Amino acid sequence: MYRLLLVVGLLVILYFLARRAIRELSGWKGQAQALASKNQMVQDPVCRMYVPRGSAVAESIGGQTYYFCSRDCAQAFQKQLSG
C-alpha cells in the first residue's frame, strides 16, 4: 500500500516538473523568434544599404512601415514622395 502511494506521489511530482520544463522551452522559443526578427536585415529604400531591423530608423508612411539607415535617409525619402 505504501509503495503505491509513493509511486503515485512520484508520478505527480514528475508530471509537474515535465509541465514546467515544457513551458520554459516554449518561452525560450518565443524569445529566440523575437531576437531573430530584430536581427533581420532590411534594405534602406534610399541608399540601398542593409541594416539590422532592431537598429534601423522606422517610419510609417502611407500606412506602410519603411526602415532607414539614418534620419537623413528617412527625410530624403519623404521629400521624394512629396515632391
C-alpha positions in Angstrom: 0.0 0.0 0.0 2.8 2.4 0.9 4.6 1.6 -2.3 1.5 2.5 -4.4 1.3 5.9 -2.6 5.0 6.5 -3.1 4.7 5.7 -6.8 1.6 8.0 -7.3 3.4 10.8 -5.4 6.5 10.5 -7.6 4.4 10.4 -10.7 2.6 13.6 -9.6 6.0 15.3 -9.0 7.3 14.1 -12.3 4.2 15.5 -14.1 4.6 19.0 -12.6 8.4 19.0 -13.4 7.7 18.0 -17.0 5.0 20.6 -17.4 7.3 23.3 -16.1 10.1 22.3 -18.5 7.8 22.4 -21.5 6.6 25.9 -20.5 10.2 27.1 -20.2 11.2 25.6 -23.6 8.2 27.3 -25.3 9.1 30.6 -23.7 12.7 30.3 -25.0 11.4 29.7 -28.5 9.3 32.9 -28.4 12.4 34.9 -27.2 14.5 33.4 -29.9 12.0 34.4 -32.6 11.8 38.0 -31.2 15.6 38.2 -31.2 15.8 36.8 -34.8 13.3 39.4 -36.0 15.4 42.2 -34.5 18.5 40.9 -36.3 16.8 40.5 -39.6 18.4 42.7 -42.3 16.2 45.3 -44.0 17.2 47.4 -47.0 17.0 51.2 -46.9 14.9 52.4 -49.9 17.1 55.5 -50.4 20.7 54.4 -50.3 20.1 50.6 -50.6 22.2 49.9 -47.6 21.2 46.8 -45.4 20.8 47.4 -41.7 19.5 45.2 -38.8 15.8 45.9 -38.2 16.5 46.5 -34.5 18.8 49.4 -35.1 17.1 50.8 -38.2 15.0 54.1 -38.2 11.4 53.0 -38.7 8.9 55.4 -40.3 5.3 54.7 -41.1 4.4 56.4 -44.4 1.0 56.0 -46.0 0.1 53.0 -43.8 3.3 51.1 -44.7 6.4 50.9 -42.5 9.8 51.7 -44.1 13.2 51.1 -42.5 16.1 53.5 -43.0 19.8 53.5 -42.0 19.5 57.1 -40.7 17.2 60.1 -40.2 18.7 61.8 -43.2 17.6 58.9 -45.5 14.1 59.0 -43.9 13.8 62.7 -44.6 15.2 62.3 -48.2 12.6 59.6 -48.8 9.7 61.8 -47.6 11.0 64.6 -49.8 11.0 62.2 -52.8 7.4 61.3 -52.1 6.1 64.8 -51.6 7.9 66.5 -54.5 
